[in-house]
Amino acid sequence: MTVDELTGPEKVAILLLTLGEEATTRAFQEMEDHEVQKVAAMMIKHQKIPREIAQQVVEEFGERLETDEAIFHSGASYVSNLVTRAVGVDRAALINKLFEEQEEQVRFGVLLNLDPPVIARLIRDEHPQTLALILSHLPAKLSGQVLKELPATTQSEVVYRLALLEKPDPEILDEVEEEIRRAVREATSLSIDTLGGADVASSVLQNASKDVSERVLEELNDADEDLATRINDLLFTFEDLTRLDRDAIQMVLREVKTDDLVIALKGASEEVKEVIFANLSSRAAEMLADDLENMPPVRVQEVEEMQKTIVAVVRRLEKEGKISIGGDDAQLV
């Protein structure tokens, strides 16, 4: 994406996201309803703004932007709150209705303003046939991005079903779409999710000191055990094994059964596999590769459970003070 490719409403949206809530509120108050709707839609579309693009857009309006990386905002909920603050509840309701009508014009339109990882989280537990049905109605580029975010063990089956997909029964399509709409409504009704919540909270804690992280999680567990569990699950995932140094990885591998490791690697990224193989002896790596190649299909749930088991080993070793997984790296202590 370049600045030259942006439309007027897109540039206004990026400018307002850059300037923040106060400026956006004042701007919305000066706009007509259809203008607010159009700009707000673009704000949702451009939730992640590359620093260079934002700078160029702001410079076009005669100001200068000073940030380090990229600008991240909270999508539909963030924009909806801004609209309500700016124009009041009644007008905001009308504008939100325009959004809904716009989404209803295309199948699964409710997903079009969401980021691929968010869509993947919403639909990942659906049957592969249902996943294929959903992806077939999304723009090709978006479908590919969502597919990439799905578990590796699911991707091939979804593509296979996509290739064989026939025109679905309209009633079935309606049922699936309504289910997705309900899932989106439920997700956006929870502030912890609409604000990036558990993901953001885990990122913050992951970069905090161990003492702070443990204290916050302990207090949060007393207030909301389910939320504390969700955040804790995100603090270190199976994919984060790539963050461990050589000694830490080898210590973890000594604690894990080979059969368990094979199942866990069945759905792992190439990066994780490379790290694991690099920390095994030549003979062990060769045997593991053979086991992986000859292993029959495994249920996604079984793969994920085994990955969680290995993550539990990492956390136990950290708790015992044998390795550290805080901050940007992990090492023996």
N, C-alpha and C positions, 0 to 999 in steps of 0.2 A: 504494500500500500504506500502511495506517495501523496503528498499534499495536492498535487494537480488532479488526482483521481477523486478527491473529495468533493461532495456537493456542498452548496451553501449551508443547508441545515446541518450537515455533518460537521462542518467547520465551527458553526455556532455551538453545537453540542460539545465538541472537544474543548472549545474555549471555556464554556461554562463549567465543565468538569474540572478544568484546570483552576479556575478562579474560586471554586468552592460554593458552599451552600448559600451564603449571604448574597453574593452576586447573582447566583442562579435564581434565588427567590425574587429579587428585584426585577430581573429580566423577565421572568414568567409573568409578573404582575402587569407588565406592559404589553404582553402578547395577547392575540386572539386565541380562543380555544383550539382551533385547528392548527395554529402555529405552535402552541405548547405541545400538542399531541405529536406533531411531526418532529420537533426538536427532541422531545423526551424519548421518542422511539430511537432516534440516532444516538442518544446518550446511553441507552441500554445496549445498542449494537456495539458501541465503542467503549466497553468497560475497561479494556486494557489498552492504554495509549502509549506507544513507543515514545521515548523522550524526545527523539529528533522530530517526530511528526508534531508533537505538542508544541515544541519550541517554534517551529515554522508557522504553525497556525496562529500562535499568540503574537509572533512578530508581524504577521499580516494585520493584526488589529492594533499594532503600535506599542505592544508591551513586550516585556522579556520574561521568560520563564526560567526559574532556577531550581532544578531538581536533580537528583542523582541517577535515578533509573527510569522506572515507568510508573504511571499513575494507575492505581487500582481502585475501583469503586464497586458498589454493591449491587449493581444491576437494577432489576425492576423495583425492588423494595425501596432502594435509595431514591430513585427517580420519583416513585409514587409519593414518598414522604415530601419531597421537594415541591411537587405539584400541589399537594394538599396545603402545605404552608403558604404557598404563593397565592393560590386562588380560592382557598376555602374548600370545605368538605363537599358542598353541592356541585360546584364546577368541576372539582377533582373527580367526582363520581361520574359525571358526564364524559370527561376526558378518558377515564379508565374504561368506560363502556366502548369508546372509540377503539381503544386498544383491543378489547375482546372481539369486537366486530371485525377488526382487521385480521386477527388471528384465525377467526372462524372461516375466513375466505379460502384458506388452504388447509389441507389435512395436516394435523399435528403442528399447526401454526404457533401453538403455545410454546413449542420448543425452539422456535427460530431465534428468539432473543436471548437464549441461554448459551453459555460457553460449553464446548464439547465435553469437558470433564464433568460438568454438572449434569448434562443430559445422560452421560454414561452411568453416573451414580443413580439417577432416577430409574433407569430401565434395565440395569445390569442383571436383576433377578428374574427378568421375564424369560419365557421359553425362547430358544433360538429362533423358532418360527415367527414368534411375535416380534422379536428384535429385527428380523429380516423385513417384516411387514412395515415396521416403523421407519427403518433406514431407507426403504424404497420410496418413501414419500417425502424425504428430506432432500435438499439440494445435494448434488453429488459430493461437493467439497466438504460440506458439513458432515455428511454420512461417513466419509472416509476418516475425518477427524474423530468422530464418535467411535467408530470401529476400533481405531487405534487405542482408545481409552478403555475398551472392554478387555476382560481377562484373555490372555493369549489362548487359553484352551477353548474359549468360546468363539474366537474370531473366525476360524476356518469353517466351523459348522454354520455360522451365520452367513458367510459368503456363499457356501454351498447351497443353502436354502434360498438365498437371494437369486442365485442363478436359475433355480427351478421354480421360482415364485410365479404363480398365475394370478389373474385378476381376482382379488378377494371378494367375498360376499359383503355388500355394503353394510349389512347389519353387524357383521363381525368387526368390520372396520370402525363402525360407530362405537361399538363396545370398547374396543382397544383404545380409541382416541379419548373416550370419556374417562377411562381408567387413568390414562396419562394426565389428562387435565386435573383429575382429582389428586393425583400424586404431586403435581406442580403446586396446586392450591395448598395442600397440606404442608409441603416444604416451605413455601413462602409465607405461611402463617406463623412459622417459628422464627423468631428474631435471630436465634443463634445460627440458623441456616441462611437466612436472607442476608445477613451481614458477613457471610463467609465463615462465621462462627467457629465451629470446632476446628476447621482447617487453620484459620488465623490464630486461634488460641494455642493450638499445638505448636505452630511455628514460633510464636512468641516464647512459649515455655521451653522449646527446644534450644533456644539461644540464650536462655536465662541460666543462672548458676544452678547447680544440682540442688542446693539447699532451698533456693526460692521455688524451684519447680516442684520439689517434693512437698513443701509446705502448702503451696497453692492447691495442688491436687488433693492433698489430705483435707483441706478446708472445703474444697469444692465437692468432694465425695460426701461430706456430711450434709451439704445443702442439696445436692442433686447427683445421686450415685450413677444414674444412667449417663448423664452428660460427662461426668468425670471419666467414666469408662470409655466413652467415645473419644474424648481428647487423648486419653492415655494410649488408646489403640493407634492414634495417629502420630504419637511422639516418635515412635521408631517402627517402621514397617519393614517387611522382608526386602523391599527394593533398597532400603537404606544400608543393607549389608555392604554396599559399595563404599560406604563412608568409613568402614573399619580398616585399620591398618593391618599389615600382614600378620603380626603377632596375635592381634585380637581375633582376626578371622580364623587362624589356626586353632586358637583356644576354643572358639565356638564349635568348629568342626569336630574337635575331639569329644565334644559333649553330645554330638548328634549321631544317631544311627544312620548308616548308609541307606537303608531302605526308606527311611523318612526323608532323607535329603533328596533322593531320586524323585519322590512324589512332589516335594516342594518345588524342585527345579522344573517340573513339567510345565508349570505356568509362569516361570520367571523370565525376565528380560534377558537379552543377550549379555548386557553389561554385568548382571549378577552372575550369570553362568561363567563368564570370563574370569571374574574375581574368584569364584569357587575353584575352578579348574587350575588357576594360577597358584593356588595355595595347597594343592595336592601333589603327592609324588607322581612321577610319570605313570607308574603302574596303577595307582589308585585312580588317577584321572582317566586312564584308558578303560578301566573297569566301570567307572561311573558313566562314561560316554556310551559304553555298550549297553548298560542297564537302561539308560535313557532312551536309546534308539529302539530297543526291543520291548520296551514297556507298553502294555496295552493301554487303550484310552482310560483316563481317570476322570471321575466326576469333578467338576469345578469346586464344589463344596469341600471335597476331600483334599484337593490341592491347597485351598485357602486355609483349611484347618491345620494342615501340616506346616504351612508357612508361619502360622500363628504360634505353633509349638516351638519352632526354631527361634522366633522373635522372643518368646518367653524365656528361652535359654539365654539370649543376649541380655535381657533385662535382669535375669537372676545373677549373671556374672557381674553386671554393673552394680547391682545391689550388694554383692559380696565384695565390691571394691577391686575386682580383678581387671575390669576394663572400664573405660569411660566412653560414653556415647553422647556427651553433651557438646553443644557448640557446633563448629563446622567440621570437626574431625573426631576420630575415635582412636583411642590408644590404650595400651596397658598402663596400669598405675601401680 
